[in-house]
């Protein structure tokens, strides 16, 4: 396993991918390296369709350029569904995602837990906890014990995915690692991340709840997100400064605390460019950057 370190990358490819002449998934490692990034989250939101042979070829090219893959599992996963067959199907979708992640040489599968629907948040969380226990057991049985499941904080208020709900899911198994989407948390709290202290409170809560490497080497999603009374509405780019949250205070905190997350940018069409901006912010804030 390669040495762990802070990384910056993208969810999918920016508009500049095609503009620079790249055409297929096989070009992702070259494009990512050209943009000065070293992580890439392959998007399987609409289904796991990447062939394993192609994934292995991408893995070889990525490893040569020190690029770490992760995989986003299908959006239609519903760990908390009232229908048992949907919960069991969710386990299968995670297994499919894990197979692709392993072929890519990656380590993490990020997933949405689902919505609360016509049940209390407490009931929805209990169902999600049970489904996640089954999913972890299924991954272990299938030979994917080295793949880390990462529940994501969500942007809509009706979705399962507050910070505390994600941390509760992480307590199912010491391998399960949070994916903290700061844009989502800002949206579901209707602008609750307005200062460096607000970011610090989130990082402190992770350390308090987990108390291990997962609080230092977690997964991050970041973008500016427009929201309404119900939470998340739309992702924007770093240029749309009327939408939060601000990336600079977070980069400063990560540098000050010497945390080492994988930071995935989800800006709308400029994710590679904005990921590079965050890497530059971090570099300027990092007191060890000259070493």
QUIGIQUI-V459635 format. One record per residue. RES is the residue in one letter. OMEGA is omega in degrees with one decimal (* if undefined). Layout:
BEGIN
((RES | OMEGA) (RES | OMEGA))
END
This chain:
BEGIN
((X | -178.1) (X | -179.3) (X | -178.3) (X | 176.5) (X | 175.7) (X | -178.6) (X | 177.8) (X | 180.0) (X | -171.8) (X | 167.4) (X | -174.7) (X | -175.6) (X | 175.7) (X | 174.3) (X | -178.3) (X | 178.1) (X | 179.1) (X | -178.8) (X | 178.5) (X | 174.6) (X | 177.0) (X | -169.7) (X | -172.6) (X | 177.9) (X | 179.5) (X | 179.9) (X | -174.4) (X | 179.4) (X | -179.3) (X | 179.6) (X | -178.8) (X | 178.3) (X | 179.9) (X | 179.9) (X | 177.2) (X | -176.8) (X | -177.7) (X | 174.5) (X | 178.3) (X | 177.1) (X | -178.7) (X | -172.6) (X | 174.2) (X | -174.7) (X | -178.6) (X | 177.6) (X | -179.0) (X | -173.3) (X | -179.4) (X | 179.3) (X | -176.0) (X | 178.9) (X | 177.9) (X | 179.2) (X | 180.0) (X | 176.8) (X | 176.5) (X | -179.4) (X | -179.4) (X | 179.7) (X | -179.2) (X | -178.8) (X | -179.4) (X | -178.6) (X | 177.3) (X | 176.3) (X | -178.1) (X | 177.0) (X | 162.2) (X | -177.4) (X | 171.6) (X | -178.1) (X | -178.4) (X | -178.8) (X | -174.5) (X | 169.4) (X | 178.3) (X | -178.1) (X | -173.4) (X | -176.8) (X | 173.9) (X | -179.3) (X | -175.1) (X | -177.9) (X | 177.2) (X | 177.2) (X | 179.2) (X | 175.4) (X | 178.5) (X | 176.2) (X | 179.3) (X | 179.0) (X | 177.3) (X | 175.9) (X | 178.0) (X | -179.9) (X | 179.6) (X | 179.3) (X | 178.9) (X | 179.8) (X | -179.9) (X | 178.7) (X | 178.6) (X | -175.9) (X | -178.0) (X | -176.7) (X | -170.4) (X | 173.2) (X | -178.9) (X | -178.8) (X | 172.4) (X | -176.7) (X | -179.2) (X | -178.4) (X | 177.9) (X | 178.5) (X | -176.4) (X | 178.4) (X | 179.1) (X | 177.0) (X | -179.5) (X | 179.5) (X | 179.1) (X | 179.9) (X | 179.1) (X | 178.0) (X | -179.8) (X | 177.7) (X | 179.3) (X | 179.9) (X | -179.1) (X | 175.2) (X | 178.5) (X | -178.6) (X | 179.8) (X | 177.8) (X | 179.9) (X | 177.4) (X | 179.4) (X | -178.5) (X | -177.5) (X | 178.7) (X | -179.1) (X | -177.9) (X | 178.8) (X | 177.3) (X | -175.7) (X | 175.3) (X | -175.5) (X | 174.5) (X | -172.9) (X | 170.6) (X | -170.4) (X | -171.0) (X | 180.0) (X | -174.3) (X | -179.1) (X | -179.6) (X | 172.0) (X | -178.0) (X | 166.2) (X | 177.6) (X | -177.9) (X | 177.6) (X | 177.7) (X | 179.0) (X | 175.5) (X | 177.4) (X | -179.7) (X | -179.9) (X | 175.8) (X | -177.4) (X | -175.8) (X | 176.5) (X | -175.5) (X | -169.2) (X | -177.5) (X | 166.0) (X | -176.9) (X | 175.6) (X | -175.2) (X | 175.1) (X | 176.9) (X | -179.5) (X | 177.3) (X | -178.8) (X | -175.8) (X | 175.1) (X | 176.2) (X | 177.2) (X | -174.9) (X | 176.5) (X | -175.2) (X | -175.9) (X | 175.9) (X | 178.7) (X | 178.6) (X | 174.7) (X | -178.1) (X | -180.0) (X | 178.5) (X | 179.2) (X | 178.1) (X | -179.4) (X | 176.5) (X | 179.8) (X | 179.1) (X | -175.0) (X | -173.2) (X | 174.9) (X | 179.1) (X | -174.3) (X | -179.0) (X | 178.2) (X | 179.5) (X | -174.7) (X | -177.8) (X | 175.5) (X | 178.6) (X | 162.8) (X | -179.8) (X | 170.4) (X | 170.5) (X | -175.4) (X | 172.5) (X | -179.8) (X | 175.8) (X | 179.4) (X | 179.9) (X | -178.9) (X | -173.0) (X | 174.1) (X | -172.8) (X | 174.3) (X | 177.3) (X | 179.5) (X | 178.3) (X | -179.7) (X | -179.6) (X | -171.5) (X | 175.2) (X | 178.8) (X | -180.0) (X | -0.1) (X | 179.4) (X | -179.0) (X | -172.2) (X | -178.3) (X | 178.9) (X | 179.5) (X | 178.4) (X | -179.8) (X | 179.4) (X | 178.7) (X | -178.4) (X | -176.9) (X | -179.8) (X | 176.2) (X | -172.2) (X | 177.6) (X | 166.1) (X | -173.9) (X | -177.7) (X | -179.6) (X | -179.4) (X | 175.3) (X | -176.0) (X | 174.9) (X | 179.7) (X | -173.0) (X | 179.4) (X | 179.1) (X | -179.1) (X | 174.3) (X | 178.0) (X | 176.5) (X | 178.1) (X | 178.0) (X | 178.5) (X | 176.4) (X | 179.7) (X | -179.1) (X | 179.5) (X | -178.1) (X | -173.9) (X | -178.4) (X | -179.7) (X | -171.0) (X | -178.5) (X | -175.2) (X | *))
END
